């Protein structure tokens, strides 16, 4: 079990379950891929800047293209 300070700033992405106890505060956003349990007086303070400028890995993927002359076909 991990323990964090009273306030976390930024994007919190949880792949398992999330349990917030007592007085946790997140300034940013929370993404949880499973169940969330909250107890106490927790706060999630929305930061709209995360939508306009998302962290790396949370944006639309770059479309990769073959550069002409950078590949060749090999026959076994």
Helices and strands as residue ranges (DSSP letters): E 7-14, E 18-20, E 25-32, E 36-38, E 43-46, H 49-52
